[in-house]
Amino acid sequence: MIDNLNHPIAVLGNFDGVHNGHRRIFTCAIEKAKREKKSVVALTFWPHPSRFFTHPVPLIQTLEQRTECLYSLGIDRVEVIPFDLIASLEPEEFLPYLLKQISISSLVVGEEFRFGRERRGNLSMLRALAHPLGIEIKGLPVVKLLGGKIGSSSIRFHLQEGNLQRSRLLLGGFYSVEGVVEQGVQRGRKLGFPTANMVPENDSLLPPGVYLTRVEREGEFKDSLTYIGSCPTFSASNRLRYETFLLDFQGDLYGQRLRIYFIQRLRGDITFPSSKELKAQMGEDLAYARNLLA
């Protein structure tokens, strides 16, 4: 737990995706902390509230990715609040619970922040509850782009549509997944396109198809093509496969952790009459990718 004597400035939210709207909140908190010679702590919830009250939404990031991103943006410490411990709290109980965990001096949130049972608490209530406790509340307006607000829900929508350009504008960076390479059936190798097969730790958001990607492995980057799908040409299954072909690479990647950054969707998933037609299309995909990279 954080040193409470520091009385840090806190930012509070789900922060799924750590997008450009979130970054405005972080910037405000970090600038305030520099003026007041304090640290900044991010208080984030896990699991996502939708897992308790509605149909679970697929998440843009794993908790580990979210934490890594928060630290990279200048947050001094990340504290994860188990959402099951606060899900049933009345709005009046919410802030006292937080203060038992960490003695903060200020709290920065988005103006649409909701808290407490049935999301009954809003920014006005938060300020009223915080005032007698000597806690300053800063509420920031929603950040808008492309005709709407920047939010995790809109980013999920664009990703599920395969619109990587729009999702990148809202995220402020490339959408990525990561996981460990596992043994596949080596069908790609037989076709002349050896692939690294991976079951991502992330929730599946992108639609099936072929994507121009970049792979990060131990701090090094390689251009690549990634297929997401169920391999309908051979034996379609309900399990989506992530198969990545690294351009101009030879080597064994089994057991290694990769992060795949998605740049552009090239085409959808196609069922081919035979492996010959599939191989020809893979050659066209590769040529198109090289042309884009050039």
URKASUL-V998275 format. One record per residue. N is the residue number from 1. RES is the residue in one small letter. BURIAL is b if it has 16 or more other C-alpha atoms within 10 Angstrom, else e. Layout:
n=N res=RES burial=BURIAL
n=N res=RES burial=BURIAL
This chain:
n=1 res=m burial=e
n=2 res=i burial=b
n=3 res=d burial=e
n=4 res=n burial=e
n=5 res=l burial=e
n=6 res=n burial=e
n=7 res=h burial=b
n=8 res=p burial=b
n=9 res=i burial=b
n=10 res=a burial=b
n=11 res=v burial=b
n=12 res=l burial=b
n=13 res=g burial=b
n=14 res=n burial=b
n=15 res=f burial=b
n=16 res=d burial=b
n=17 res=g burial=b
n=18 res=v burial=b
n=19 res=h burial=b
n=20 res=n burial=b
n=21 res=g burial=b
n=22 res=h burial=b
n=23 res=r burial=b
n=24 res=r burial=b
n=25 res=i burial=b
n=26 res=f burial=b
n=27 res=t burial=e
n=28 res=c burial=e
n=29 res=a burial=b
n=30 res=i burial=b
n=31 res=e burial=e
n=32 res=k burial=b
n=33 res=a burial=b
n=34 res=k burial=e
n=35 res=r burial=e
n=36 res=e burial=e
n=37 res=k burial=e
n=38 res=k burial=b
n=39 res=s burial=b
n=40 res=v burial=b
n=41 res=v burial=b
n=42 res=a burial=b
n=43 res=l burial=b
n=44 res=t burial=b
n=45 res=f burial=b
n=46 res=w burial=e
n=47 res=p burial=b
n=48 res=h burial=b
n=49 res=p burial=b
n=50 res=s burial=e
n=51 res=r burial=e
n=52 res=f burial=e
n=53 res=f burial=e
n=54 res=t burial=e
n=55 res=h burial=e
n=56 res=p burial=e
n=57 res=v burial=e
n=58 res=p burial=e
n=59 res=l burial=b
n=60 res=i burial=b
n=61 res=q burial=b
n=62 res=t burial=b
n=63 res=l burial=b
n=64 res=e burial=e
n=65 res=q burial=b
n=66 res=r burial=b
n=67 res=t burial=b
n=68 res=e burial=e
n=69 res=c burial=b
n=70 res=l burial=b
n=71 res=y burial=e
n=72 res=s burial=e
n=73 res=l burial=e
n=74 res=g burial=e
n=75 res=i burial=b
n=76 res=d burial=b
n=77 res=r burial=b
n=78 res=v burial=b
n=79 res=e burial=b
n=80 res=v burial=e
n=81 res=i burial=b
n=82 res=p burial=e
n=83 res=f burial=b
n=84 res=d burial=e
n=85 res=l burial=e
n=86 res=i burial=b
n=87 res=a burial=b
n=88 res=s burial=e
n=89 res=l burial=b
n=90 res=e burial=b
n=91 res=p burial=b
n=92 res=e burial=b
n=93 res=e burial=e
n=94 res=f burial=b
n=95 res=l burial=b
n=96 res=p burial=e
n=97 res=y burial=e
n=98 res=l burial=e
n=99 res=l burial=e
n=100 res=k burial=e
n=101 res=q burial=e
n=102 res=i burial=b
n=103 res=s burial=b
n=104 res=i burial=b
n=105 res=s burial=b
n=106 res=s burial=b
n=107 res=l burial=b
n=108 res=v burial=b
n=109 res=v burial=b
n=110 res=g burial=b
n=111 res=e burial=e
n=112 res=e burial=e
n=113 res=f burial=b
n=114 res=r burial=b
n=115 res=f burial=b
n=116 res=g burial=b
n=117 res=r burial=b
n=118 res=e burial=e
n=119 res=r burial=e
n=120 res=r burial=e
n=121 res=g burial=b
n=122 res=n burial=e
n=123 res=l burial=b
n=124 res=s burial=e
n=125 res=m burial=e
n=126 res=l burial=b
n=127 res=r burial=b
n=128 res=a burial=e
n=129 res=l burial=b
n=130 res=a burial=b
n=131 res=h burial=e
n=132 res=p burial=e
n=133 res=l burial=e
n=134 res=g burial=e
n=135 res=i burial=b
n=136 res=e burial=b
n=137 res=i burial=b
n=138 res=k burial=b
n=139 res=g burial=b
n=140 res=l burial=b
n=141 res=p burial=e
n=142 res=v burial=b
n=143 res=v burial=b
n=144 res=k burial=e
n=145 res=l burial=e
n=146 res=l burial=e
n=147 res=g burial=e
n=148 res=g burial=e
n=149 res=k burial=e
n=150 res=i burial=b
n=151 res=g burial=b
n=152 res=s burial=b
n=153 res=s burial=b
n=154 res=s burial=e
n=155 res=i burial=b
n=156 res=r burial=b
n=157 res=f burial=e
n=158 res=h burial=b
n=159 res=l burial=b
n=160 res=q burial=b
n=161 res=e burial=e
n=162 res=g burial=b
n=163 res=n burial=b
n=164 res=l burial=b
n=165 res=q burial=b
n=166 res=r burial=b
n=167 res=s burial=b
n=168 res=r burial=b
n=169 res=l burial=b
n=170 res=l burial=b
n=171 res=l burial=b
n=172 res=g burial=e
n=173 res=g burial=b
n=174 res=f burial=b
n=175 res=y burial=b
n=176 res=s burial=b
n=177 res=v burial=b
n=178 res=e burial=b
n=179 res=g burial=b
n=180 res=v burial=b
n=181 res=v burial=b
n=182 res=e burial=e
n=183 res=q burial=e
n=184 res=g burial=e
n=185 res=v burial=e
n=186 res=q burial=e
n=187 res=r burial=e
n=188 res=g burial=b
n=189 res=r burial=e
n=190 res=k burial=e
n=191 res=l burial=e
n=192 res=g burial=e
n=193 res=f burial=b
n=194 res=p burial=b
n=195 res=t burial=b
n=196 res=a burial=b
n=197 res=n burial=b
n=198 res=m burial=b
n=199 res=v burial=b
n=200 res=p burial=b
n=201 res=e burial=e
n=202 res=n burial=b
n=203 res=d burial=e
n=204 res=s burial=b
n=205 res=l burial=b
n=206 res=l burial=b
n=207 res=p burial=b
n=208 res=p burial=b
n=209 res=g burial=b
n=210 res=v burial=b
n=211 res=y burial=b
n=212 res=l burial=b
n=213 res=t burial=b
n=214 res=r burial=b
n=215 res=v burial=b
n=216 res=e burial=b
n=217 res=r burial=e
n=218 res=e burial=e
n=219 res=g burial=e
n=220 res=e burial=e
n=221 res=f burial=e
n=222 res=k burial=b
n=223 res=d burial=b
n=224 res=s burial=b
n=225 res=l burial=b
n=226 res=t burial=b
n=227 res=y burial=b
n=228 res=i burial=b
n=229 res=g burial=b
n=230 res=s burial=b
n=231 res=c burial=b
n=232 res=p burial=e
n=233 res=t burial=e
n=234 res=f burial=e
n=235 res=s burial=e
n=236 res=a burial=e
n=237 res=s burial=e
n=238 res=n burial=e
n=239 res=r burial=e
n=240 res=l burial=b
n=241 res=r burial=b
n=242 res=y burial=b
n=243 res=e burial=b
n=244 res=t burial=b
n=245 res=f burial=b
n=246 res=l burial=b
n=247 res=l burial=e
n=248 res=d burial=e
n=249 res=f burial=e
n=250 res=q burial=e
n=251 res=g burial=e
n=252 res=d burial=e
n=253 res=l burial=b
n=254 res=y burial=e
n=255 res=g burial=e
n=256 res=q burial=e
n=257 res=r burial=e
n=258 res=l burial=b
n=259 res=r burial=b
n=260 res=i burial=b
n=261 res=y burial=b
n=262 res=f burial=b
n=263 res=i burial=b
n=264 res=q burial=b
n=265 res=r burial=b
n=266 res=l burial=b
n=267 res=r burial=e
n=268 res=g burial=e
n=269 res=d burial=b
n=270 res=i burial=e
n=271 res=t burial=e
n=272 res=f burial=e
n=273 res=p burial=e
n=274 res=s burial=e
n=275 res=s burial=e
n=276 res=k burial=e
n=277 res=e burial=e
n=278 res=l burial=b
n=279 res=k burial=b
n=280 res=a burial=e
n=281 res=q burial=e
n=282 res=m burial=b
n=283 res=g burial=e
n=284 res=e burial=e
n=285 res=d burial=b
n=286 res=l burial=b
n=287 res=a burial=e
n=288 res=y burial=e
n=289 res=a burial=b
n=290 res=r burial=e
n=291 res=n burial=e
n=292 res=l burial=e
n=293 res=l burial=e
n=294 res=a burial=e
